[in-house]
Amino acid sequence: MPKSKLRGGAKVHKTRVATRNNSLRGLRKKAQAEYTEMFEKQMETLKAQYQAENGETTELNTEVIGDVNEINVTDVEVVTPEVINEN
C-alpha cells in the first residue's frame, strides 16, 4: 500500500476513532437530556389537565405496592393444566 493511503497510521486512526466516539457520546447525552425535559413538561401538562378536569390532586411518586409481607401465599388458588391422553 502506498504511503499516501496510510493517512497517518494506527496512532492517528486511534485518535480519530476516540474523537468520533466522544462526540457520539456527547450527542447521545444531549438527546437524552432533551427527551427527559420534554417528558417532564408533558407530565406536568397532563397532571394540570387532570386536576382541572377532576378537581383531584395525585402524587405520582407514591409507592404503588404496599408492604411485601402483607401478601399471603396460602390464599392463592393453584391451577394445574389438564392433560388429555390420546391413546
ABEGO torsion letter per residue (X at the ends): XBAAAAGGEAAAAAAAAAAAAAAAAAAAAAAAAAAAAAAAAAAAAAAAAAAAAAGBBBBAABBABBBAAABBAAABBBBBBBBBBBX
